[in-house]
Amino acid sequence: MQVRLKNINPDNSRVYAVYHESLPVGLLMQRDFERDGQMLCILDQFMIAEQYQGKGIGKLAIQQWLGMIKTANKYEAVILCYVEGDDTARNLYENMGFIHTGEREEDEIIMMYKLKEANF
């Protein structure tokens, strides 16, 4: 299986289309965020069309995207959140190495993927 990401907006925030073979099946949005002098990458949105979920496409897309983020060598960490009770999202992110920060934003739980050793 091959998954391809295509950057749609090259500015401070980026939008990637997730393709499975030649079909667009999802979307990934990121933005830069500076906090306490540290540059963070925020994963604002990540979605895969329902009929393509459970096939490993989301996992491959996140793996490929994290590889690009690491190669950029710009960020200290990646931050994302998921809606409390969404066990599918929680399991995906935990299996990818994201850890819970203990922070919340309304009904969303915040997770972090450390790229560099830093004081968080």
C-alpha positions as CSV (number, residue, x, y, z in Angstrom):
1,M,0.0,0.0,0.0
2,Q,1.3,3.5,-0.8
3,V,0.2,6.7,0.7
4,R,1.2,10.1,-0.7
5,L,1.0,13.5,0.9
6,K,0.7,16.6,-1.2
7,N,1.3,20.1,0.4
8,I,-1.4,22.5,-0.6
9,N,-0.3,25.6,1.3
10,P,3.4,26.3,1.8
11,D,3.1,29.2,4.4
12,N,3.2,29.1,8.2
13,S,0.4,26.6,8.1
14,R,0.3,23.7,5.8
15,V,-2.5,21.5,4.4
16,Y,-1.7,18.1,3.0
17,A,-4.0,15.9,1.0
18,V,-3.7,12.2,1.8
19,Y,-3.8,10.0,-1.2
20,H,-4.3,6.3,-1.4
21,E,-3.2,5.2,-4.8
22,S,-4.5,8.1,-6.9
23,L,-7.5,8.9,-4.8
24,P,-7.6,11.7,-2.3
25,V,-8.9,10.0,0.9
26,G,-7.9,12.4,3.7
27,L,-6.5,15.7,5.0
28,L,-3.8,16.7,7.4
29,M,-3.4,20.3,8.6
30,Q,-0.4,21.6,10.6
31,R,0.7,25.0,11.8
32,D,3.7,26.5,13.6
33,F,3.3,27.6,17.2
34,E,5.9,29.2,19.4
35,R,5.5,28.6,23.2
36,D,8.1,29.6,25.8
37,G,10.7,30.1,23.1
38,Q,10.2,26.6,21.7
39,M,8.9,26.0,18.1
40,L,6.1,23.5,18.1
41,C,4.2,21.9,15.3
42,I,0.5,21.7,15.9
43,L,-1.5,19.0,14.1
44,D,-4.7,21.0,13.7
45,Q,-6.7,18.5,11.7
46,F,-6.3,14.9,10.6
47,M,-9.1,13.0,8.9
48,I,-9.4,10.0,6.7
49,A,-12.7,9.3,4.8
50,E,-14.8,6.8,6.7
51,Q,-14.7,4.1,4.0
52,Y,-10.8,4.2,4.1
53,Q,-10.5,4.0,7.9
54,G,-9.2,0.9,9.5
55,K,-7.0,0.0,6.6
56,G,-3.7,1.4,7.9
57,I,-3.8,4.5,5.7
58,G,-4.0,6.9,8.6
59,K,-1.0,5.3,10.3
60,L,1.1,5.4,7.1
61,A,0.1,9.1,6.6
62,I,1.1,10.0,10.2
63,Q,4.4,8.1,9.8
64,Q,5.2,9.8,6.6
65,W,4.3,13.2,7.9
66,L,6.3,12.7,11.1
67,G,9.3,11.8,8.9
68,M,8.9,15.1,7.1
69,I,8.6,17.0,10.4
70,K,11.8,15.3,11.8
71,T,13.7,16.0,8.6
72,A,12.8,19.7,8.8
73,N,14.6,19.9,12.1
74,K,12.6,22.9,13.0
75,Y,10.4,21.8,15.9
76,E,10.9,20.7,19.4
77,A,7.7,18.6,19.5
78,V,4.4,17.9,17.8
79,I,1.2,18.7,19.6
80,L,-2.3,17.4,18.8
81,C,-5.6,16.8,20.6
82,Y,-8.4,14.4,20.2
83,V,-11.9,14.3,21.5
84,E,-12.3,12.5,24.8
85,G,-13.8,9.1,24.2
86,D,-12.4,8.7,20.7
87,D,-10.5,5.5,21.5
88,T,-9.6,4.9,17.9
89,A,-7.7,8.3,17.7
90,R,-6.2,7.8,21.1
91,N,-4.9,4.3,20.2
92,L,-3.5,5.5,16.9
93,Y,-1.6,8.4,18.5
94,E,-0.3,6.4,21.5
95,N,0.9,3.6,19.1
96,M,2.7,6.3,17.1
97,G,4.6,7.5,20.3
98,F,2.5,10.4,21.4
99,I,2.2,10.9,25.1
100,H,-0.5,12.6,27.2
101,T,0.5,16.0,28.5
102,G,-2.2,16.1,31.2
103,E,-3.6,19.2,29.5
104,R,-7.1,19.6,28.1
105,E,-8.9,22.1,26.0
106,E,-12.6,21.8,26.6
107,D,-13.6,18.2,25.6
108,E,-10.2,17.5,23.9
109,I,-7.2,15.8,25.4
110,I,-3.8,17.1,24.4
111,M,-0.9,14.8,23.4
112,M,2.7,15.5,22.5
113,Y,5.4,13.8,20.4
114,K,8.8,14.9,21.5
115,L,11.3,15.5,18.6
116,K,14.1,16.9,20.7
117,E,15.0,16.7,24.4
118,A,13.6,19.9,25.8
119,N,12.0,21.1,29.0
120,F,8.3,20.7,28.6
